[in-house]
Amino acid sequence: MSEDVIQAGPPEGRPVDTVAEPAAHGHRNLGIALALISMAQLMVVLDGTIVNIALPHIQTDLGFTNASLPWVVNAYALAFGGLLLLGGRIGDILGRRKVFMFGVVLFGVASFVGGIAQNETVLLASRILQGVAAAAASPNALALITTTFPAGKERNRAMAVYAAMSGAGAAVGLILGGLLTEASWRWTFFINTPIGLIVAVLAIRYLGESARQTGKFDLPGAITGTVGLTALVYGLTHAAESGWGDSVTVSFIAGGVALIGLFLFIEARSRHALMPFRILANRTRGISFFVMLIVGAALFSMFYFLGIFIQNVLGYSALKTGFAFLPFSFGIVIAAQIASVLIARMDPRWISGAGAAIAAGGMFGFTQLEVDSSYLTHLLPYILLLSFGMGLIFVPLTLTAVSGVANEDSGVGSAVLNTVQQIGGAIGLALLGTVSTNAIKDKFAELAPGLQQAAQAAPDQAKQLQGQATAIATTHGFTTAFMVSAIMFVGAAVITLVGLSVKHKDLAGGDQPVHMG
């Protein structure tokens, strides 16, 4: 296949439209610049969790089925993860501020479309556009810190605030999602519109533009990778409605795998690959990326299924549900701090391997949920256990994912890490959504005869009995999915302990930038 690329910039690798170094931008208010970048990153990150709280309300208003509802999450994750590397590359070539502004404006517009959506199609289209926008804004937001802030204390402080915003996004999204959903789930979308437009307008004045680089866009790689992943996820999701042997299911899964194979072939041959094979060739990085793929697949299910369970089965309000998840954010921050200290004394496989095992224990705890479970006894302990395990996983694997990467590839290494988390989450949720939906159907079939007899004996209680059966079947479906997630974490622990051989001394003193979130 010929490489369909777009040439940008002058020949001989010389940049054009070169701007002054950040230090020359002394007239800019760096505090406002940092606030703009942080607001944009917070908007992108929290969108991954804010919608989870609103899912039951979206399902009721727009008529999503149990099988199609995961697409509200996956449409965003696939577009974001599939185009993240391309978004960073476009920013390098066309100018990071320009692409960043395009991303935040598109995010605001797409969010408004989602807020006014009256059917599944429009909402899912808006989620895809949000993902495209996030892929443009997020990688360039990080790069703009380097463009705007002078090296040293100012830039280090900006990086710290940026990282804090990335980490706080999940917690803020849970609480804000609950608060806004109490008014209307549509406000979880509308809130992004003014933020995106304000950030874009102020960016013209307070953010510096980067020097444009020469290069080409790897469009074949971006198209085959994203379409292949979408086809694979659609096939996995379609199996929930029509079964694994259905011709449409098989066709999409096979087509998706074929396109992903074509993507890998293109990347291996391309001089301008989005995901250079030299990044994956190292065993340590390959294991790190693969484990993060599995972890993302398992973790997405927790937020998705538990958010619905807490509201639809336990009867919590949206706001109360947001606060119910809040300990997860605290647990992961505390564990991450512990991991940061341990990494100087222990090999990363022991820290991340133990974290995956602990996370598996937390996920297994969710398999014991019942319709009358209590938060303090049956949810909180396992939320904390899972969050602590995740904190131990993330820090070492983030470091090993960029271990030994050349300076010119450090940004790509970090971007690939973020990409595999998003893609893993989309694939995992599609698979686990199908597992859950099939388990719910089976449980309903099991309960149907007794439900029919009970309804005939007490017709006035038929609606109540139906509600009880729905809660029982839903709980059974979700706990089945949690069991598969627990097995995924066990697999991640084994792979980490056996395959990750890098020593902690080899990670000491590294200066590669790490992008979390």
C-alpha positions in Angstrom: 0.0 0.0 0.0 1.3 3.4 -0.9 1.7 5.9 2.0 -1.0 8.5 1.8 0.6 11.5 3.5 0.4 15.2 3.5 3.6 17.2 3.3 4.0 20.1 5.6 6.9 22.6 6.0 9.9 23.4 3.9 12.5 20.9 2.7 15.7 19.9 4.4 14.0 19.6 7.8 14.1 23.3 8.7 11.2 24.7 10.8 9.1 27.6 9.7 7.1 30.2 11.6 9.6 29.9 14.4 8.5 31.7 17.5 10.6 33.1 20.3 11.6 30.8 23.2 9.3 30.8 26.2 11.5 33.0 28.2 10.9 35.8 25.7 7.2 35.7 26.4 7.7 37.6 29.6 4.7 39.9 28.8 2.4 36.9 29.1 0.6 36.2 32.3 1.9 32.7 33.1 -0.7 32.2 35.8 -3.5 32.7 33.3 -1.7 30.5 30.7 -1.4 27.7 33.2 -5.1 28.1 34.2 -6.1 27.8 30.5 -4.1 24.6 29.9 -5.3 23.1 33.2 -8.9 23.9 32.5 -8.7 22.2 29.1 -7.0 19.1 30.5 -9.5 18.9 33.3 -12.3 19.1 30.8 -10.9 16.3 28.8 -10.0 14.0 31.7 -13.2 14.5 33.7 -15.3 13.7 30.7 -14.2 10.1 31.0 -16.0 9.8 34.4 -18.6 12.5 34.4 -20.8 10.7 31.9 -20.6 7.4 33.9 -22.8 8.9 36.6 -25.3 10.1 34.1 -25.6 6.8 32.2 -28.8 5.5 33.9 -30.6 8.8 33.2 -29.4 8.8 29.6 -30.6 5.2 29.1 -34.0 6.1 30.4 -34.5 9.3 28.4 -33.0 8.1 25.1 -34.0 4.5 25.1 -30.5 2.8 25.1 -30.5 -0.9 25.6 -28.2 -2.7 27.9 -26.2 -3.8 24.9 -25.9 -0.3 23.3 -25.4 1.8 26.4 -21.6 1.0 26.6 -21.2 2.9 23.4 -21.8 6.2 25.2 -18.4 5.5 26.9 -16.7 3.6 24.1 -17.5 6.1 21.3 -15.5 8.7 23.2 -12.7 6.3 24.2 -12.2 4.9 20.7 -12.0 8.2 19.0 -9.8 9.7 21.7 -7.4 6.7 22.0 -7.4 5.9 18.3 -6.5 9.5 17.2 -4.4 10.6 20.2 -1.0 10.0 18.5 -2.2 11.7 15.3 -3.4 14.7 17.3 0.1 15.2 18.8 1.7 14.7 15.4 -0.6 17.3 13.8 0.3 19.8 16.5 4.0 19.3 15.9 3.5 20.1 12.2 0.8 22.7 12.1 1.4 24.4 15.4 0.4 23.2 18.9 -1.5 26.2 20.0 -3.5 26.2 16.7 -4.4 22.5 17.1 -5.1 22.9 20.8 -7.5 25.7 20.1 -9.3 23.7 17.4 -9.6 20.8 19.9 -11.2 22.8 22.7 -13.6 24.6 20.4 -14.7 21.3 18.8 -15.0 19.8 22.3 -17.3 22.6 23.3 -19.4 22.4 20.1 -19.6 18.6 20.3 -20.7 18.8 24.0 -23.5 21.2 23.1 -24.7 18.8 20.4 -24.7 16.0 23.0 -26.6 18.1 25.5 -29.5 18.7 23.0 -29.5 15.1 21.6 -32.9 13.5 21.4 -31.9 10.1 20.2 -29.0 7.6 20.4 -27.5 8.5 17.0 -27.0 12.1 17.8 -25.6 11.5 21.2 -23.1 8.9 20.0 -22.1 11.2 17.1 -21.4 13.9 19.7 -19.3 11.5 21.8 -17.2 10.6 18.7 -16.6 14.3 18.0 -15.7 14.8 21.7 -13.1 12.1 21.4 -11.7 13.6 18.2 -11.5 17.0 20.0 -9.8 15.5 23.0 -7.3 13.8 20.8 -6.4 17.2 19.4 -6.4 19.1 22.7 -4.9 16.8 25.2 -1.4 16.0 23.8 -0.9 19.6 22.7 -2.0 20.9 26.1 1.0 19.2 27.6 3.3 20.3 24.8 2.2 23.9 25.2 3.6 24.0 28.7 7.1 23.6 27.1 6.3 26.3 24.6 4.9 28.8 27.0 6.9 28.3 30.2 10.6 28.9 30.5 12.7 26.0 31.6 13.4 25.6 35.3 11.2 26.5 38.3 8.3 27.9 36.2 8.0 25.0 33.9 8.4 22.4 36.7 5.6 24.1 38.7 3.4 24.1 35.6 4.0 20.4 35.0 3.1 19.7 38.6 -0.2 21.6 38.3 -0.9 19.9 35.0 -0.3 16.4 36.6 -2.5 17.4 39.5 -5.4 18.3 37.1 -5.0 15.0 35.3 -5.2 13.1 38.6 -8.0 15.2 40.0 -10.1 14.9 36.9 -11.6 11.6 37.9 -12.7 12.8 41.3 -14.0 16.1 40.1 -15.9 14.3 37.3 -17.6 12.0 39.8 -18.8 14.8 42.0 -19.6 17.3 39.3 -21.3 14.5 37.3 -23.5 13.7 40.2 -24.3 17.3 41.0 -25.2 18.2 37.4 -27.2 15.0 36.8 -29.4 16.0 39.7 -30.6 18.9 37.6 -30.4 17.1 34.2 -27.9 14.7 32.6 -27.7 17.2 29.7 -25.8 19.6 31.9 -22.9 17.1 32.0 -22.5 18.1 28.4 -23.5 21.7 28.4 -20.9 22.7 31.0 -18.1 22.0 28.5 -19.3 24.5 25.9 -18.5 27.8 27.6 -15.3 26.4 29.1 -14.0 25.3 25.6 -14.9 28.6 24.0 -13.4 30.8 26.7 -10.2 28.7 26.8 -9.8 29.0 23.0 -10.4 32.8 22.9 -7.9 33.5 25.8 -5.3 31.1 24.3 -4.7 33.6 21.5 -3.4 36.1 24.0 -1.8 34.0 26.7 -0.4 30.9 25.0 2.7 30.9 22.8 2.7 29.1 19.5 5.3 26.4 18.8 7.8 26.3 16.0 6.3 24.2 13.2 8.2 21.1 12.3 8.6 19.3 9.0 7.0 15.9 8.6 4.1 13.9 7.3 0.8 12.8 8.6 0.4 9.0 8.9 -3.2 9.0 7.7 -3.2 5.3 6.6 -2.0 4.3 10.1 -4.6 6.5 11.8 -7.5 5.3 9.6 -6.7 1.6 9.7 -6.0 1.6 13.4 -9.1 3.6 14.4 -11.5 1.8 12.0 -10.1 -1.6 13.0 -10.6 -1.0 16.7 -14.1 0.4 16.1 -15.0 -2.7 14.0 -13.6 -5.0 16.7 -15.5 -3.3 19.5 -18.7 -3.2 17.5 -18.4 -6.9 16.8 -17.8 -7.6 20.5 -20.8 -5.5 21.4 -23.0 -6.9 18.7 -22.5 -10.4 20.2 -24.6 -9.3 23.2 -27.7 -9.0 21.0 -27.1 -11.7 18.3 -24.6 -14.2 19.8 -21.0 -15.0 19.1 -21.9 -17.1 16.0 -23.9 -14.4 14.3 -22.5 -13.6 10.8 -22.4 -9.8 11.5 -20.6 -10.4 14.8 -18.0 -12.7 13.2 -17.6 -10.4 10.2 -16.9 -7.3 12.3 -14.5 -9.0 14.7 -12.6 -10.6 11.8 -12.6 -7.3 9.8 -11.4 -5.4 12.9 -8.5 -7.9 13.5 -7.5 -7.7 9.8 -7.4 -3.9 9.9 -5.4 -3.9 13.1 -3.0 -6.3 11.4 -2.8 -3.9 8.4 -2.2 -1.0 10.8 0.8 -2.9 12.3 2.1 -3.6 8.8 1.9 0.0 7.8 3.6 1.2 11.0 6.4 -1.3 10.5 7.1 0.2 7.0 6.3 3.9 7.5 9.0 6.4 8.0 6.5 8.7 9.8 4.7 6.0 11.8 2.4 7.2 14.6 3.5 4.3 16.7 7.2 3.5 15.8 8.0 -0.1 16.3 11.2 0.9 18.0 9.0 2.0 20.9 7.5 -1.5 21.2 10.6 -3.5 20.4 12.0 -3.2 24.0 10.6 -6.0 26.2 10.2 -3.8 29.2 8.1 -1.3 27.3 6.1 -4.0 25.5 5.2 -5.7 28.7 4.3 -2.3 30.3 2.0 -1.4 27.4 0.3 -4.8 27.4 -0.4 -4.8 31.1 -1.8 -1.3 30.9 -4.0 -2.5 28.1 -5.4 -5.2 30.4 -5.7 -2.9 33.4 -7.6 -0.3 31.3 -10.0 -3.1 30.1 -10.7 -4.2 33.7 -10.9 -0.8 35.3 -13.4 0.7 32.8 -15.9 -2.0 33.8 -15.7 -1.0 37.5 -16.8 2.6 36.9 -19.4 1.6 34.3 -21.1 -1.3 36.1 -20.8 -0.1 39.6 -22.1 3.4 38.7 -25.3 1.8 37.3 -25.6 -0.7 40.1 -25.4 1.9 42.9 -28.1 4.0 41.2 -30.5 1.4 39.7 -30.2 -1.4 42.3 -29.2 0.4 45.5 -31.3 3.4 44.7 -28.7 6.1 45.3 -29.1 9.6 43.8 -26.6 10.7 41.2 -24.9 13.1 43.6 -24.7 10.4 46.3 -23.2 8.0 43.8 -20.5 10.5 42.9 -19.5 10.8 46.6 -19.7 7.0 46.9 -16.8 6.8 44.4 -14.8 9.5 46.0 -12.7 7.2 48.2 -11.3 5.6 45.0 -9.5 8.9 44.2 -8.1 9.2 47.7 -6.9 5.6 47.7 -5.1 5.8 44.3 -3.3 9.1 45.3 -2.1 7.6 48.6 -0.9 4.4 46.9 0.8 6.4 44.2 2.8 8.3 46.8 3.8 5.0 48.4 4.8 3.6 45.0 6.9 6.7 44.3 9.0 6.0 47.4 9.2 2.2 46.9 10.4 2.5 43.3 13.8 3.7 44.5 14.2 0.6 46.6 12.3 -2.2 44.8 12.1 -3.5 41.3 9.0 -2.3 39.5 7.6 -5.8 38.9 7.2 -6.4 42.6 5.3 -3.2 43.1 3.1 -3.4 40.1 2.6 -7.1 40.5 1.5 -6.7 44.0 -0.8 -3.8 43.0 -2.5 -6.0 40.3 -3.0 -8.8 42.8 -4.5 -6.4 45.3 -6.7 -4.9 42.6 -7.9 -8.4 41.7 -8.9 -8.9 45.3 -10.9 -5.7 45.2 -12.6 -6.6 42.0 -13.4 -10.1 43.3 -15.1 -8.4 46.3 -17.6 -6.9 43.9 -18.6 -10.3 42.7 -20.2 -10.9 46.0 -22.7 -8.0 45.6 -26.4 -8.6 46.0 -29.5 -6.5 45.7 -29.5 -5.7 49.4 -25.8 -5.0 49.8 -24.7 -2.1 51.9 -22.2 0.5 51.0 -20.1 0.4 54.1 -19.8 -3.4 54.2 -19.9 -4.5 50.6 -18.7 -1.6 48.5 -16.4 0.7 50.4 -13.8 -1.9 51.5 -13.3 -3.1 47.9 -13.3 0.3 46.4 -10.4 1.2 48.7 -8.7 -2.1 47.9 -9.0 -1.7 44.2 -7.9 2.0 44.3 -4.8 1.1 46.4 -3.9 -1.6 43.9 -4.3 0.8 41.0 -2.0 3.3 42.6 0.7 0.7 42.9 0.3 -0.3 39.3 0.3 3.1 37.6 3.5 4.7 38.9 6.0 1.8 38.2 4.4 1.0 34.8 4.4 4.6 33.7 8.1 4.7 34.4 8.9 1.4 32.7 6.8 2.4 29.7 9.3 5.3 28.9 12.4 3.5 30.2 15.2 3.6 27.8 13.3 5.7 25.2 15.4 8.1 23.3 14.8 11.8 24.1 13.2 12.4 20.7 10.7 9.6 21.3 9.9 10.3 24.9 6.7 12.1 24.0 5.6 9.3 21.7 6.3 6.7 24.5 4.1 8.5 26.9 1.3 9.0 24.3 1.3 5.3 23.4 0.8 4.6 27.1 -2.2 6.8 27.3 -3.5 5.4 24.0 -3.4 1.7 25.2 -5.3 2.6 28.3 -8.1 4.2 26.3 -8.2 1.4 23.8 -8.0 -1.3 26.4 -10.9 0.3 28.2 -13.0 0.4 25.1 -12.3 -3.2 24.2 -12.7 -4.4 27.7 -16.0 -2.6 28.2 -17.3 -4.0 24.9 -16.4 -7.6 25.9 -17.6 -7.3 29.5 -20.8 -5.5 28.4 -21.5 -8.5 26.2 -20.7 -10.9 29.1 -23.0 -8.9 31.4 -25.9 -8.6 28.9 -25.9 -12.4 28.2 -25.7 -13.2 31.9 -28.7 -10.8 32.5 -30.7 -12.5 29.8 -29.9 -16.0 31.2 -31.0 -14.9 34.7 -34.2 -13.5 33.4 -34.9 -16.7 31.6 -34.3 -18.6 34.9 -36.6 -16.3 36.8 -39.4 -16.0 34.2 -41.5 -19.0 35.2 -41.6 -18.1 38.9 -42.2 -14.5 38.1 -45.2 -15.4 35.9 -46.7 -17.6 38.6 -46.2 -14.9 41.2 -47.7 -12.2 39.0 -50.8 -14.4 38.4 -51.2 -15.0 42.1 -50.9 -11.3 43.0 -51.7 -9.2 39.9 -51.5 -6.0 41.8 -47.9 -6.7 42.7 -46.8 -7.6 39.1 -44.9 -4.3 38.6 -43.1 -4.6 41.9 -42.1 -8.2 41.2 -40.8 -7.2 37.8 -38.7 -4.6 39.4 -37.3 -7.1 41.8 -36.5 -9.6 39.0 -34.7 -6.8 37.1 -32.6 -5.9 40.1 -31.7 -9.6 40.7 -30.8 -10.2 37.0 -28.9 -6.9 36.7 -26.8 -7.7 39.8 -26.1 -11.2 38.5 -24.9 -9.8 35.1 -22.7 -7.2 36.7 -21.1 -9.6 39.2 -20.3 -12.0 36.3 -18.5 -9.1 34.6 -16.7 -8.3 37.8 -15.4 -11.9 37.9 -14.0 -11.6 34.4 -12.4 -8.3 35.4 -10.8 -10.0 38.5 -9.4 -12.7 36.3 -7.9 -9.9 34.0 -6.1 -8.4 37.0 -4.8 -11.8 38.0 -3.4 -12.2 34.5 -1.9 -8.7 34.7 -0.2 -9.6 37.9 1.3 -12.8 36.5 2.5 -11.1 33.3 4.1 -8.3 35.3 5.8 -10.6 37.8 7.1 -13.0 35.1 7.8 -10.7 32.2 8.9 -7.3 33.7 12.6 -7.9 34.4 13.9 -4.3 34.5 15.7 -3.4 37.8 14.8 -0.3 39.9 18.4 0.9 39.6 18.0 1.1 35.8 15.1 3.6 36.3 17.0 5.9 38.6 18.0 9.2 37.3 15.9 9.0 34.2 14.8 12.3 32.8 12.1 11.2 30.4 8.9 13.2 30.8 6.0 11.2 32.0 2.4 12.0 31.0 -0.2 10.6 33.3 -3.8 11.1 32.2 
